[in-house]
Amino acid sequence: MKKSSNSIKNKLLRLYKKDNPSIPTSLSKRMKIILRAFERLSFPVRFFKNLSVGDFACGTGEFCMLAAKNGAKVEGFDFNEISVEI
């Protein structure tokens, strides 16, 4: 059992290193990373249409923008003033 959990952990770590949302990149690249994550989870972004979404600890708001671009009413909240300004 431990071997399979380590295998999953290693796969997630490789994925995170490849598409780490914390590494500063261009806004368009960040949006593509988030969209790819939704695609990997088989979550169709069309479900955002007409939803109200609250994103707590939103950072620089890439998820908020993705949801809003796909029809959601979005409010993002974060304590980090620098991230909010970005």
C-alpha positions as CSV (number, residue, x, y, z in Angstrom):
1,M,0.0,0.0,0.0
2,K,2.8,2.4,0.9
3,K,4.4,1.9,-2.5
4,S,1.3,2.9,-4.4
5,S,0.8,6.0,-2.2
6,N,4.4,7.0,-2.9
7,S,3.8,6.5,-6.6
8,I,0.8,8.8,-6.5
9,K,2.7,11.3,-4.4
10,N,5.6,11.3,-6.9
11,K,3.3,11.8,-9.9
12,L,1.6,14.7,-8.1
13,L,5.0,16.2,-7.3
14,R,6.2,15.9,-10.9
15,L,3.0,17.5,-12.1
16,Y,3.3,20.3,-9.5
17,K,6.9,21.0,-10.5
18,K,5.9,21.1,-14.2
19,D,2.9,23.5,-13.7
20,N,3.7,25.2,-10.4
21,P,1.2,28.1,-10.0
22,S,3.6,29.8,-7.6
23,I,6.4,30.4,-10.1
24,P,6.0,33.9,-11.6
25,T,5.1,33.7,-15.2
26,S,3.1,35.6,-17.7
27,L,-0.7,35.9,-17.0
28,S,-1.5,34.0,-20.1
29,K,0.7,31.1,-19.1
30,R,-0.8,31.0,-15.6
31,M,-4.3,31.0,-17.1
32,K,-3.3,28.1,-19.4
33,I,-1.9,26.2,-16.4
34,I,-5.2,26.5,-14.5
35,L,-7.2,25.6,-17.6
36,R,-5.1,22.4,-18.1
37,A,-5.7,21.5,-14.5
38,F,-9.4,21.7,-15.1
39,E,-9.1,19.6,-18.2
40,R,-7.1,17.0,-16.4
41,L,-9.8,16.8,-13.8
42,S,-12.4,16.5,-16.6
43,F,-14.2,19.5,-15.3
44,P,-16.0,21.4,-18.1
45,V,-15.6,25.1,-17.5
46,R,-19.0,25.7,-19.0
47,F,-20.4,24.8,-15.6
48,F,-19.2,28.2,-14.3
49,K,-22.0,29.9,-16.4
50,N,-24.3,31.8,-14.1
51,L,-22.6,30.6,-10.9
52,S,-21.6,32.8,-8.0
53,V,-18.1,31.9,-7.0
54,G,-16.1,33.0,-3.9
55,D,-12.4,32.4,-4.1
56,F,-10.7,32.7,-0.7
57,A,-6.9,33.0,-0.7
58,C,-7.2,33.8,-4.4
59,G,-3.6,35.0,-4.7
60,T,-3.4,37.0,-7.9
61,G,-6.8,35.8,-9.1
62,E,-6.1,33.5,-12.0
63,F,-8.9,31.1,-11.0
64,C,-11.2,34.1,-10.5
65,M,-10.5,35.2,-14.1
66,L,-11.0,31.8,-15.5
67,A,-14.3,31.4,-13.8
68,A,-15.4,34.9,-14.8
69,K,-14.4,34.4,-18.5
70,N,-16.6,31.4,-18.5
71,G,-19.7,33.2,-17.1
72,A,-19.4,33.2,-13.3
73,K,-19.9,36.1,-11.0
74,V,-16.7,36.0,-9.0
75,E,-15.4,37.7,-5.8
76,G,-11.8,37.0,-4.8
77,F,-10.4,37.5,-1.3
78,D,-6.8,37.4,-0.2
79,F,-4.8,38.9,2.7
80,N,-1.7,39.4,0.7
81,E,-1.9,43.0,-0.6
82,I,0.8,42.5,-3.2
83,S,-1.0,39.6,-4.8
84,V,-4.3,41.5,-4.8
85,E,-2.6,44.5,-6.5
86,I,-1.1,42.2,-9.2
